[in-house]
Amino acid sequence: MVVELVRLLVIISLMMKHGDIVPPNRFRDDFAPLRKEDPVAYLDNACTTMRPDSVVDEINSYYTVTPGCAGRSPHRWGNSVTHKLVQSRGLISKFIGATTDEIIFTLNSTFAINQVAHGIKWEKDDVVLTTDKEHNSNLVPWLQLENKGLIKHSFVHSNDDNTFDLEAFEEKCSTIGKNLRLVAVPQVSNLDGVTNPVKEITKIAHDYDAEILVDSAQGVPHNKVDVRQLDCDYLTFSLHKMLGPSGIGVLYGKEECLANLDTISGGGKTVSNISDHDVQFLKPPAKFEGGSSNYAGIIGAKAAVEYLQSVDFEWLRSHEVRLNEIITDGVKDIEEVSIIGPDSARLRGGMTSITVDDIDVHDLSIILDEAGSIMVRSGYHCVNSWFNSKDIAGGSLRTSVYLYNTEEEARQFVDLFEEAVNALR
């Protein structure tokens, strides 16, 4: 009760000091929430992004104009949806440098990783190697398999500043040797924004005849990704983190890898022939897309990728770093405040995860929202194992920026954050 009263008093005090969020940049007019009279400062893009009008319009069009099934009915609605799904798969394949047969639509990155985890035909003593700061989605499936006795799971420790330790990784691969079956790593960490050297990791993994899965949920939305250059065997990402709809993800897999993968969603649309005792599956990607798909989501995904094709990713990188530098410089010297990961914002892209001694980050997050309409993430960010290993209770407060955020929003966060921290002490 006392904590709630203090928080309420802090919110009232800060609301009296701070006005509205400042004018838009060149992207903001495309997003309905940012066209409101008093728009929020949305700094939770690592969780999910906003959607531009073009994406929303395409989703609405499916439900209101051609709400049919793809690949089944030959009527005009069915044909229209089938055509749009083919277009979406083609556009996404080009966006990451793949072929259309290598693109599988899934629910999200989590489902995509599980498809790989439960689709590989594991052999005795196979080892899966990850980092020590994995999102639960790239940790839980491997722990499940380990608990069933199907694999052994190991991980490589990061450097002291949370950057990837390539030397330690190679030593770990050497120790595991011929039993190393799969390396599963994030391209960009959702804990601290650190980008891992995927090309180098892939080369080392392949030197040990292991496959590599790249969790690119935080990679593809912010970087120009070419799977051929990375030479990864699998790569996953989610559209809701890159201006697209929820409930749609992508699993990329090399053709030879997908050919040897069992499907975990066998059913309608996946088979070429079936009898009472036997089933013959279609070739990928159909083999892995059982049941009715999220047609509106796939159509919306195409619109999201089309929007991102107009964005200069070099500009996006510099824009995100600039905003993160403002946030980093503004909070790093506040007493009892720590930033997770490297000191330099350039090594953390557009992400800053902050811990504050003796202050609940959830209280801070609520105050920022209610007093200044600044939306950030608080908690463990689905990286519970890392926080547990560091004995950090409550997690951290995380800011994550994107193309529509402004320098003024970053400065407003810094000002209100410092005031809220001082008020709660």
Phi, psi and chi 1 to 4 in degrees:
 res  aa     phi    psi   chi1   chi2   chi3   chi4
   1 MET       -  -42.5 -175.2   68.7 -179.5      -
   2 VAL   -64.0  -42.6  173.8      -      -      -
   3 VAL   -61.7  -42.3  172.0      -      -      -
   4 GLU   -63.9  -39.3  -71.5  -62.9  -44.0      -
   5 LEU   -66.4  -43.2 -179.9   58.5      -      -
   6 VAL   -61.9  -44.0  169.7      -      -      -
   7 ARG   -61.8  -42.0 -166.2 -179.7   73.9 -171.7
   8 LEU   -62.7  -42.0 -179.7   59.7      -      -
   9 LEU   -64.8  -40.1  -69.2  173.2      -      -
  10 VAL   -62.6  -44.5  170.3      -      -      -
  11 ILE   -61.4  -46.2  -70.1  171.8      -      -
  12 ILE   -61.1  -42.5  -66.9  172.4      -      -
  13 SER   -63.7  -44.6  172.9      -      -      -
  14 LEU   -73.1  -32.5  -64.2  178.9      -      -
  15 MET   -63.8  -29.8  -73.4 -178.8   70.2      -
  16 MET   -72.4  -19.1  -64.8  173.6   64.5      -
  17 LYS   -97.4  -23.2  -64.3 -179.7 -179.8 -179.6
  18 HIS  -116.3  137.5  -68.4  -87.7      -      -
  19 GLY   -95.4 -154.4      -      -      -      -
  20 ASP   -81.6  164.0  -61.8  -29.7      -      -
  21 ILE   -69.7  151.0  -59.8  -59.5      -      -
  22 VAL   -83.6  177.6  -69.2      -      -      -
  23 PRO   -61.2  161.2  -12.4   19.9      -      -
  24 PRO   -77.3  158.7   27.3  -31.2      -      -
  25 ASN   -93.4 -168.5   65.6   16.0      -      -
  26 ARG   -71.5  -14.9   62.9 -169.3  176.0   97.8
  27 PHE   -94.9  -22.4  -68.0  105.0      -      -
  28 ARG   -63.9  -29.5  -71.6  169.7   70.0   94.6
  29 ASP   -65.3  -14.7  -75.7  -15.6      -      -
  30 ASP   -84.4   -2.8  -64.9  -27.3      -      -
  31 PHE  -120.9  116.3  -63.6   82.5      -      -
  32 ALA   -54.9  -43.5      -      -      -      -
  33 PRO   -61.7  -24.5  -24.4   35.9      -      -
  34 LEU   -90.8   -3.7  -60.9  179.5      -      -
  35 ARG   -93.2   -1.0  -67.3 -164.1  -61.4  -91.7
  36 LYS   -69.9  160.9  -66.9 -176.5  177.3  179.7
  37 GLU   -61.4  -38.9 -175.1  176.7   -9.9      -
  38 ASP  -122.9   74.0  -61.6  -46.2      -      -
  39 PRO   -68.7  152.3   27.9  -35.6      -      -
  40 VAL   -80.3  163.6  -58.1      -      -      -
  41 ALA   -98.2  100.0      -      -      -      -
  42 TYR   -90.9  105.6 -175.0   75.9      -      -
  43 LEU  -118.2   39.3  -55.6  178.2      -      -
  44 ASP  -125.9   41.7 -169.2   18.4      -      -
  45 ASN   -75.5  -20.1  -65.1  -77.3      -      -
  46 ALA   -68.2  -22.7      -      -      -      -
  47 CYS   -80.6  -58.6 -179.6      -      -      -
  48 THR  -160.3  149.3 -167.5      -      -      -
  49 THR   -98.2  167.9   62.2      -      -      -
  50 MET   -77.0  167.5  -72.2 -176.7  -85.6      -
  51 ARG  -117.1  134.2  -73.3   80.1  175.7  178.4
  52 PRO   -71.7  164.4   27.5  -34.6      -      -
  53 ASP   -55.6  -38.0  -64.0  -23.4      -      -
  54 SER   -61.7  -35.5   57.5      -      -      -
  55 VAL   -71.4  -46.6  171.3      -      -      -
  56 VAL   -60.6  -40.6  176.4      -      -      -
  57 ASP   -62.9  -41.2  -70.1  -15.4      -      -
  58 GLU   -66.9  -40.2  -75.6  -65.8  -28.9      -
  59 ILE   -63.6  -47.1  -65.9  170.8      -      -
  60 ASN   -61.3  -36.2  -73.7  -22.1      -      -
  61 SER   -63.2  -39.7  176.5      -      -      -
  62 TYR   -59.3  -48.8  167.6   75.0      -      -
  63 TYR   -73.0  -26.3  -72.7  115.8      -      -
  64 THR  -107.3  -15.5   59.9      -      -      -
  65 VAL  -116.5  -52.4 -179.4      -      -      -
  66 THR  -132.6   67.6   56.3      -      -      -
  67 PRO   -82.6   59.3   31.4  -34.9      -      -
  68 GLY  -108.7 -176.2      -      -      -      -
  69 CYS   -99.2  139.7  -72.1      -      -      -
  70 ALA   -87.3  146.8      -      -      -      -
  71 GLY    70.7   11.6      -      -      -      -
  72 ARG  -127.4  -71.8  -69.2  174.0  169.9   85.2
  73 SER   -82.8  136.5  -55.0      -      -      -
  74 PRO   -88.1    5.1   31.0  -34.6      -      -
  75 HIS   -74.8  174.8   51.2   63.9      -      -
  76 ARG   -62.5  -36.1   72.9 -174.2   73.9  166.6
  77 TRP   -66.9  -45.1  -75.2    1.1      -      -
  78 GLY   -61.0  -44.2      -      -      -      -
  79 ASN   -63.8  -37.9  -72.4  -23.9      -      -
  80 SER   -64.1  -46.0  174.1      -      -      -
  81 VAL   -66.4  -41.1  176.9      -      -      -
  82 THR   -58.1  -45.7  -61.4      -      -      -
  83 HIS   -62.0  -42.7  179.3   63.9      -      -
  84 LYS   -67.5  -35.3  -71.2 -180.0  179.3  179.2
  85 LEU   -68.1  -38.7  -96.6   60.1      -      -
  86 VAL   -62.1  -42.6  169.4      -      -      -
  87 GLN   -62.6  -43.5  -73.6 -177.2  -38.9      -
  88 SER   -63.0  -45.4 -176.5      -      -      -
  89 ARG   -62.2  -40.6 -162.7 -172.9  -53.9  -86.1
  90 GLY   -65.2  -42.4      -      -      -      -
  91 LEU   -66.4  -43.2 -175.7   67.2      -      -
  92 ILE   -66.8  -37.9  -69.7  171.8      -      -
  93 SER   -62.0  -43.2   66.7      -      -      -
  94 LYS   -66.8  -34.1  -69.6  179.4 -179.1  177.4
  95 PHE   -61.4  -31.2 -169.1   65.9      -      -
  96 ILE  -115.1    9.0   63.7  168.8      -      -
  97 GLY    78.8   27.4      -      -      -      -
  98 ALA  -107.5 -179.1      -      -      -      -
  99 THR  -101.6  162.7   67.3      -      -      -
 100 THR   -63.8  -32.3   54.5      -      -      -
 101 ASP   -71.2  -10.1  -69.6  -18.8      -      -
 102 GLU  -100.7    3.9  -63.6  172.2  -41.8      -
 103 ILE  -109.6  118.6  -62.7  -62.5      -      -
 104 ILE  -114.2  129.0  -62.2  164.2      -      -
 105 PHE   -83.0  130.9  -71.2  118.8      -      -
 106 THR  -128.3 -176.5   66.3      -      -      -
 107 LEU   -72.7  -36.0  -67.4  173.5      -      -
 108 ASN  -178.1 -175.7   43.0   45.5      -      -
 109 SER   -64.4  -36.9  -65.9      -      -      -
 110 THR   -59.0  -47.8  -59.7      -      -      -
 111 PHE   -63.1  -40.1 -173.4   94.5      -      -
 112 ALA   -61.5  -44.0      -      -      -      -
 113 ILE   -64.4  -41.6  -66.9  170.3      -      -
 114 ASN   -63.7  -34.1  -86.9  -84.4      -      -
 115 GLN   -60.8  -42.6  167.7   58.0   75.6      -
 116 VAL   -68.1  -47.0  175.9      -      -      -
 117 ALA   -59.9  -42.2      -      -      -      -
 118 HIS   -98.3    2.4  -61.9  -74.0      -      -
 119 GLY  -102.6  -19.6      -      -      -      -
 120 ILE   -73.6  140.7  -70.3  176.8      -      -
 121 LYS   -86.7   93.5  -57.2  174.2 -177.2   68.1
 122 TRP   -72.6  148.8  -59.5  103.0      -      -
 123 GLU  -118.0  162.1  -61.6  178.6   -0.5      -
 124 LYS   -55.1  133.3 -179.9  178.5  171.1   54.2
 125 ASP    72.9   10.7  -64.2  -34.9      -      -
 126 ASP   -60.5  140.5  -81.5  -13.3      -      -
 127 VAL  -119.6  135.4  176.1      -      -      -
 128 VAL  -108.6  128.3  173.2      -      -      -
 129 LEU  -112.8  127.7 -179.8   59.8      -      -
 130 THR  -126.4 -177.2   68.1      -      -      -
 131 THR   -88.3  177.5   72.1      -      -      -
 132 ASP   -93.5   11.0   59.7  -10.1      -      -
 133 LYS  -141.1   53.0   52.0  176.7 -173.5  174.8
 134 GLU   -83.0  143.4  -67.1  -65.3  -20.8      -
 135 HIS   -57.6  144.7 -169.8  -72.4      -      -
 136 ASN   -51.8  -31.4  -68.5  -21.4      -      -
 137 SER   -66.0  -24.6  -64.2      -      -      -
 138 ASN  -108.4   23.2 -161.9   32.6      -      -
 139 LEU  -131.7  -48.9  177.8   58.0      -      -
 140 VAL   -56.0  -45.4  171.6      -      -      -
 141 PRO   -59.1  -36.7  -25.3   36.5      -      -
 142 TRP   -73.2  -36.4  -45.1  121.0      -      -
 143 LEU   -67.0  -37.5  -63.6 -177.7      -      -
 144 GLN   -61.1  -45.5  -72.2  179.8  -56.1      -
 145 LEU   -65.1  -38.8  -67.9  173.8      -      -
 146 GLU   -64.6  -42.3 -176.5  175.3   48.5      -
 147 ASN   -65.8  -24.0  -69.6  -23.5      -      -
 148 LYS   -86.6   -3.3  -68.8  178.9 -179.6  179.3
 149 GLY    79.9   16.0      -      -      -      -
 150 LEU   -88.7  -27.7  -64.0  176.3      -      -
 151 ILE  -143.3  174.5   67.0  163.5      -      -
 152 LYS  -116.5  138.7  -64.6  178.3 -178.9  178.0
 153 HIS  -109.7  136.1  170.6 -106.4      -      -
 154 SER  -137.8  162.8 -173.9      -      -      -
 155 PHE  -142.1  157.3   62.9   87.6      -      -
 156 VAL  -107.2  134.5   58.5      -      -      -
 157 HIS   -73.1  144.4  -72.7  -76.3      -      -
 158 SER   -80.5  167.0  -58.7      -      -      -
 159 ASN   -65.4  170.7  -69.6  -48.0      -      -
 160 ASP   -59.3  -30.4  -69.3  -19.9      -      -
 161 ASP   -93.6   14.1   65.5   -7.8      -      -
 162 ASN    75.1    6.2  -98.9   19.1      -      -
 163 THR   -78.0  162.6   55.3      -      -      -
 164 PHE   -73.7  133.0 -168.5   85.1      -      -
 165 ASP   -95.8   93.2 -170.0  -24.1      -      -
 166 LEU   -65.3  -36.7 -156.7   58.4      -      -
 167 GLU   -65.8  -43.6 -176.6  176.3  -17.8      -
 168 ALA   -64.3  -36.2      -      -      -      -
 169 PHE   -63.5  -45.2  171.2   71.5      -      -
 170 GLU   -65.7  -38.2 -172.3  157.3   20.0      -
 171 GLU   -63.4  -40.2  -70.2  178.2    0.3      -
 172 LYS   -65.2  -42.6 -179.8   72.4   75.7  167.3
 173 CYS   -60.2  -41.3  -69.4      -      -      -
 174 SER   -64.4  -39.4  177.1      -      -      -
 175 THR   -66.3  -42.4  -60.0      -      -      -
 176 ILE   -71.1  -38.4  -62.5  170.5      -      -
 177 GLY    65.7 -134.7      -      -      -      -
 178 LYS   -67.8  -14.6   61.4 -178.0  178.7   62.3
 179 ASN   -83.0   -6.9  -69.2  -33.9      -      -
 180 LEU   -69.7  113.9 -177.1   61.5      -      -
 181 ARG  -102.6  -39.0  179.1   68.4 -179.1  -83.7
 182 LEU  -149.4  137.9  179.8   76.2      -      -
 183 VAL  -110.2  127.5  172.4      -      -      -
 184 ALA  -125.7  112.7      -      -      -      -
 185 VAL  -136.9  154.0  -62.0      -      -      -
 186 PRO   -80.7  143.8   28.7  -32.3      -      -
 187 GLN   -70.2  -42.8 -176.4  176.3   17.3      -
 188 VAL  -132.9  129.3  177.5      -      -      -
 189 SER   -72.6  133.2  169.8      -      -      -
 190 ASN   -83.5   -2.2   78.2  -57.8      -      -
 191 LEU   -82.0  -45.7  168.2   66.8      -      -
 192 ASP  -136.5   -0.2   50.7   28.9      -      -
 193 GLY    80.4    5.6      -      -      -      -
 194 VAL   -70.1  132.3  169.9      -      -      -
 195 THR   -91.9  128.8  -62.5      -      -      -
 196 ASN   -89.9  149.9  -69.2  -33.6      -      -
 197 PRO   -78.0   76.5   29.4  -34.5      -      -
 198 VAL   -62.0  -40.4  171.6      -      -      -
 199 LYS   -59.6  -44.8  -75.4 -174.7   67.1  173.3
 200 GLU   -67.8  -40.5  -68.6   82.1   -5.4      -
 201 ILE   -62.1  -43.2  -66.5  170.3      -      -
 202 THR   -62.0  -44.3  -62.5      -      -      -
 203 LYS   -60.1  -44.2 -176.5 -179.5 -176.0  -52.3
 204 ILE   -65.4  -44.0  -66.6  170.2      -      -
 205 ALA   -58.9  -44.3      -      -      -      -
 206 HIS   -67.7  -29.7  -73.7  168.2      -      -
 207 ASP   -61.4  -25.3  -74.4  -16.9      -      -
 208 TYR  -103.2   18.3  -72.1   87.5      -      -
 209 ASP    59.8   27.0  -66.3  -34.6      -      -
 210 ALA   -99.1  151.0      -      -      -      -
 211 GLU   -85.3  163.3  -67.7 -179.1  -28.8      -
 212 ILE  -133.0  133.9 -179.2  164.8      -      -
 213 LEU  -112.2  128.0 -178.3  153.2      -      -
 214 VAL  -109.7  118.7  178.5      -      -      -
 215 ASP   -83.2  103.0  172.9    5.4      -      -
 216 SER  -108.1   28.6 -165.7      -      -      -
 217 ALA   -58.5  -34.0      -      -      -      -
 218 GLN  -103.0    5.0  -58.5  -65.4  -21.7      -
 219 GLY   -98.0  -60.1      -      -      -      -
 220 VAL   -57.0  -37.7  169.9      -      -      -
 221 PRO   -65.3  -19.2  -22.9   34.6      -      -
 222 HIS  -122.6   -8.0  -56.5  -86.0      -      -
 223 ASN  -136.6  150.8  -54.3  -85.3      -      -
 224 LYS   -77.5  111.8 -175.5   58.3 -177.7  172.2
 225 VAL  -107.8  131.8  171.4      -      -      -
 226 ASP  -125.8  109.8 -172.3  -39.9      -      -
 227 VAL   -66.1  -25.5  -67.3      -      -      -
 228 ARG   -70.2  -40.1  -66.2  -70.6 -176.9 -107.3
 229 GLN   -68.3  -39.6  -69.9 -176.2    2.1      -
 230 LEU   -69.6  -30.5  -66.1  179.3      -      -
 231 ASP    63.4   24.8 -163.4   28.2      -      -
 232 CYS   -73.8  156.5   53.8      -      -      -
 233 ASP   -87.4  -35.7  -59.6  -69.9      -      -
 234 TYR  -136.4  149.2  -54.7   99.7      -      -
 235 LEU  -149.4  137.8 -177.4  137.1      -      -
 236 THR  -126.6  150.2   69.7      -      -      -
 237 PHE  -159.5  163.8   55.7   97.5      -      -
 238 SER  -119.8  136.5  -63.3      -      -      -
 239 LEU   -71.9  -26.5  -90.0  -62.0      -      -
 240 HIS   -69.3  -12.0   70.7  -87.5      -      -
 241 LYS   -95.7    5.7  -63.0 -177.9 -174.0  -65.5
 242 MET  -142.7   46.9   47.8 -172.1  -72.5      -
 243 LEU    76.8    5.5  -49.7  179.8      -      -
 244 GLY  -103.1 -178.0      -      -      -      -
 245 PRO   -72.0  159.4  -11.4   26.1      -      -
 246 SER   -75.6  157.4  -61.9      -      -      -
 247 GLY    82.0   14.4      -      -      -      -
 248 ILE  -135.1  125.6  -79.9  -65.3      -      -
 249 GLY  -132.0  176.9      -      -      -      -
 250 VAL  -133.8  134.8  169.7      -      -      -
 251 LEU  -113.0  115.9  168.1   62.1      -      -
 252 TYR   -93.3  138.5  155.6   79.6      -      -
 253 GLY  -145.6  138.9      -      -      -      -
 254 LYS   -57.0  145.7  -71.6 -179.5  177.5  177.4
 255 GLU   -54.6  -42.6  -71.6 -170.6   37.3      -
 256 GLU   -69.1  -28.2   58.6  -91.0   28.5      -
 257 CYS   -74.3  -44.1  -64.4      -      -      -
 258 LEU   -64.7  -32.7  -65.7  179.1      -      -
 259 ALA   -62.5  -28.2      -      -      -      -
 260 ASN  -100.4    8.4  -65.6  -41.9      -      -
 261 LEU  -101.0  131.8 -156.4   65.1      -      -
 262 ASP   -77.8  148.6  -72.4  -24.5      -      -
 263 THR   -86.2  145.6 -179.0      -      -      -
 264 ILE  -105.8    7.3   63.4  171.0      -      -
 265 SER  -132.8   47.0   58.1      -      -      -
 266 GLY   -64.6  142.1      -      -      -      -
 267 GLY   160.7 -150.7      -      -      -      -
 268 GLY   -56.0  138.6      -      -      -      -
 269 LYS    82.7   -4.0 -151.5  173.2   63.3  172.1
 270 THR  -105.1  -11.3   64.3      -      -      -
 271 VAL  -111.7  148.4  -59.3      -      -      -
 272 SER   -96.1  -27.8   60.4      -      -      -
 273 ASN  -161.2  150.7 -162.8   14.6      -      -
 274 ILE  -153.2  144.8 -168.5  168.4      -      -
 275 SER  -131.9 -173.4   65.8      -      -      -
 276 ASP   -61.9  -26.3  -69.5  -17.1      -      -
 277 HIS  -129.2    5.9  -56.6  -72.1      -      -
 278 ASP  -148.9  151.5 -173.5   40.2      -      -
 279 VAL  -138.4  137.4   56.2      -      -      -
 280 GLN  -117.2  120.6  -63.2  173.9   11.5      -
 281 PHE   -87.8  151.8  -74.7  101.4      -      -
 282 LEU   -70.4  166.7  -67.0  166.9      -      -
 283 LYS   -74.5  158.8  -67.1 -178.8  179.2 -179.7
 284 PRO   -60.8  148.8  -23.0   33.5      -      -
 285 PRO   -86.9  -12.3   31.0  -35.8      -      -
 286 ALA   -57.1  -34.2      -      -      -      -
 287 LYS   -55.5  -28.6  173.1 -177.2  175.1 -179.2
 288 PHE  -106.2    5.0  -60.4   98.9      -      -
 289 GLU  -118.5   57.4  -64.4  178.3   -4.4      -
 290 GLY   -68.7  145.8      -      -      -      -
 291 GLY    82.7  174.8      -      -      -      -
 292 SER   -68.4  134.9  -63.5      -      -      -
 293 SER   -87.4  168.1  -61.2      -      -      -
 294 ASN   -79.7   79.3  179.6   -2.0      -      -
 295 TYR   -60.7  -44.2  -57.3  123.0      -      -
 296 ALA   -61.4  -38.6      -      -      -      -
 297 GLY   -66.8  -41.4      -      -      -      -
 298 ILE   -66.5  -39.5  -64.0  173.1      -      -
 299 ILE   -66.6  -41.1  -68.0  168.7      -      -
 300 GLY   -64.9  -32.4      -      -      -      -
 301 ALA   -61.9  -39.5      -      -      -      -
 302 LYS   -60.1  -44.4  174.2  177.9  177.0  -71.3
 303 ALA   -64.4  -36.3      -      -      -      -
 304 ALA   -65.5  -43.7      -      -      -      -
 305 VAL   -67.3  -38.4  171.4      -      -      -
 306 GLU   -60.4  -40.2  -75.3  174.9  -23.5      -
 307 TYR   -63.6  -44.9 -168.5   96.2      -      -
 308 LEU   -68.6  -23.8  -74.7  174.4      -      -
 309 GLN   -64.8  -21.1  -76.7 -178.6  -39.3      -
 310 SER   -87.6   -2.4   69.1      -      -      -
 311 VAL   -97.7  132.5  176.5      -      -      -
 312 ASP   -80.1  111.8 -178.1  -22.1      -      -
 313 PHE   -69.5  -25.4  -84.3   85.5      -      -
 314 GLU   -67.6  -41.7  -70.0 -173.3    9.3      -
 315 TRP   -62.3  -43.8  169.2   86.1      -      -
 316 LEU   -59.0  -43.5  179.1   59.7      -      -
 317 ARG   -60.3  -48.1  168.4   71.0 -179.3  179.6
 318 SER   -67.3  -35.4   63.2      -      -      -
 319 HIS   -64.3  -47.2  175.1   68.3      -      -
 320 GLU   -64.7  -41.1  -68.5  174.7  -18.2      -
 321 VAL   -64.8  -41.2  167.7      -      -      -
 322 ARG   -59.6  -45.7  173.2   56.8 -174.6  150.2
 323 LEU   -64.5  -39.0  -90.7   55.9      -      -
 324 ASN   -68.8  -32.3 -161.1    8.3      -      -
 325 GLU   -64.3  -39.1  -73.4  174.5  -23.7      -
 326 ILE   -62.4  -45.4  -66.4  171.0      -      -
 327 ILE   -65.8  -46.7  -67.2  171.7      -      -
 328 THR   -61.3  -50.5  -61.6      -      -      -
 329 ASP   -62.5  -28.6  -68.0  -17.9      -      -
 330 GLY   -79.7  -25.2      -      -      -      -
 331 VAL  -112.0  -17.8  -54.2      -      -      -
 332 LYS   -64.4  -27.8   66.3  179.6 -177.9 -178.9
 333 ASP  -100.0    5.3  -65.3  -34.7      -      -
 334 ILE   -71.3  135.1  -59.8  175.3      -      -
 335 GLU   -59.4  133.7 -173.4  176.9   -5.9      -
 336 GLU    65.0   20.8  -62.6 -179.6  -28.0      -
 337 VAL  -108.5  133.7  167.9      -      -      -
 338 SER  -129.9  145.7  -59.0      -      -      -
 339 ILE  -104.9  130.5  -65.2  174.9      -      -
 340 ILE   -77.4  132.8  -64.1  173.2      -      -
 341 GLY    97.7 -163.9      -      -      -      -
 342 PRO   -62.5  151.9  -18.2   29.9      -      -
 343 ASP   -65.6  -38.1  -66.3  -26.4      -      -
 344 SER   -76.0  129.2  171.6      -      -      -
 345 ALA   -62.6  -29.5      -      -      -      -
 346 ARG   -63.3  -24.5  -68.7 -169.6  171.9  -83.5
 347 LEU   -89.9   -1.5  -63.8  178.5      -      -
 348 ARG  -121.0    9.8  -70.1 -177.5  -79.8  104.4
 349 GLY    57.3 -121.2      -      -      -      -
 350 GLY  -106.9   23.4      -      -      -      -
 351 MET  -123.4  137.9 -160.2  178.3  -60.7      -
 352 THR  -137.5  119.2  -60.4      -      -      -
 353 SER  -106.6  125.5  -72.2      -      -      -
 354 ILE  -121.5  134.8  -55.1  165.2      -      -
 355 THR  -113.0  147.2   59.8      -      -      -
 356 VAL  -131.5  122.3 -173.3      -      -      -
 357 ASP   -60.7  131.5  -66.2  -12.3      -      -
 358 ASP    63.3   18.0  -59.0  -37.9      -      -
 359 ILE  -129.2  131.6  -67.1 -180.0      -      -
 360 ASP   -71.4  120.5 -169.8  -36.9      -      -
 361 VAL   -66.1  -25.0  -68.1      -      -      -
 362 HIS   -66.9  -38.8  -64.0  -64.7      -      -
 363 ASP   -61.2  -42.7  -75.0  -19.0      -      -
 364 LEU   -61.9  -42.9  -78.2  172.1      -      -
 365 SER   -62.7  -42.0  178.8      -      -      -
 366 ILE   -66.5  -41.8  -67.8  169.3      -      -
 367 ILE   -62.8  -43.9  -70.8  170.7      -      -
 368 LEU   -59.3  -39.8  -71.8  166.6      -      -
 369 ASP   -71.2  -51.5 -178.5   16.4      -      -
 370 GLU   -75.3  -29.6  -63.7 -174.4    4.3      -
 371 ALA   -92.1  -27.5      -      -      -      -
 372 GLY  -136.0    7.0      -      -      -      -
 373 SER    54.2   39.1  -66.0      -      -      -
 374 ILE  -108.2  118.7  -60.6  172.6      -      -
 375 MET  -105.2  120.2  -64.4 -177.9  174.5      -
 376 VAL  -133.5  173.1  -62.5      -      -      -
 377 ARG  -100.3  142.7  175.6   79.4  174.3  -93.1
 378 SER  -134.5  146.1   58.7      -      -      -
 379 GLY   128.0 -151.4      -      -      -      -
 380 TYR   -96.9   -5.4  -64.6  104.6      -      -
 381 HIS    55.3   28.5  -39.4  -52.5      -      -
 382 CYS    62.9   25.0  -62.2      -      -      -
 383 VAL  -121.4   47.2 -163.1      -      -      -
 384 ASN   -55.3  -38.8  -55.3   61.1      -      -
 385 SER   -62.1  -37.4   60.6      -      -      -
 386 TRP   -67.5  -46.9 -174.9   88.7      -      -
 387 PHE   -62.5  -39.0  -75.6   99.4      -      -
 388 ASN   -64.3  -38.8  -70.5  -23.8      -      -
 389 SER   -67.6  -23.7   70.7      -      -      -
 390 LYS  -100.4    1.5  -54.7  -64.5 -178.0 -177.6
 391 ASP    55.1   42.7  -67.7  -37.6      -      -
 392 ILE  -102.2  102.7  -59.7  175.7      -      -
 393 ALA   -79.9  138.6      -      -      -      -
 394 GLY    89.4  -16.0      -      -      -      -
 395 GLY    82.4 -146.6      -      -      -      -
 396 SER  -139.3  168.7   70.5      -      -      -
 397 LEU  -100.4  125.5 -175.6  145.7      -      -
 398 ARG  -121.0  128.1 -175.6 -174.6   68.7 -172.3
 399 THR  -103.2  142.4   63.8      -      -      -
 400 SER  -147.6  123.5   49.3      -      -      -
 401 VAL  -104.6  165.3  -59.7      -      -      -
 402 TYR  -146.1 -168.3 -152.2   29.5      -      -
 403 LEU   -64.9  -25.3   50.6   85.1      -      -
 404 TYR   -93.9   -1.5   38.1   63.6      -      -
 405 ASN   -79.8  157.9  -68.7  120.9      -      -
 406 THR  -123.8  161.9   65.0      -      -      -
 407 GLU   -62.5  -35.5  -66.7 -174.7   11.1      -
 408 GLU   -63.1  -37.8  -70.3   83.2   -2.2      -
 409 GLU   -65.0  -40.8  -72.0  177.0  -30.7      -
 410 ALA   -61.6  -43.1      -      -      -      -
 411 ARG   -67.4  -38.1  -66.7 -171.5 -175.5   96.6
 412 GLN   -65.3  -38.3 -177.3  154.7  -11.6      -
 413 PHE   -58.9  -48.4  165.0   79.2      -      -
 414 VAL   -58.6  -47.6  169.2      -      -      -
 415 ASP   -61.8  -47.7  -69.0  -16.4      -      -
 416 LEU   -72.6  -36.0 -168.5   54.9      -      -
 417 PHE   -60.3  -48.8  172.6   79.6      -      -
 418 GLU   -62.4  -43.3 -176.6  171.0   12.7      -
 419 GLU   -63.6  -40.8  -69.9 -174.0   44.8      -
 420 ALA   -66.7  -42.1      -      -      -      -
 421 VAL   -61.6  -46.8  167.8      -      -      -
 422 ASN   -64.8  -35.7  -68.9  -27.0      -      -
 423 ALA   -70.9  -29.9      -      -      -      -
 424 LEU   -85.4   -8.1  -72.6  174.4      -      -
 425 ARG   -81.4      -  -78.4 -178.1  173.1  146.4
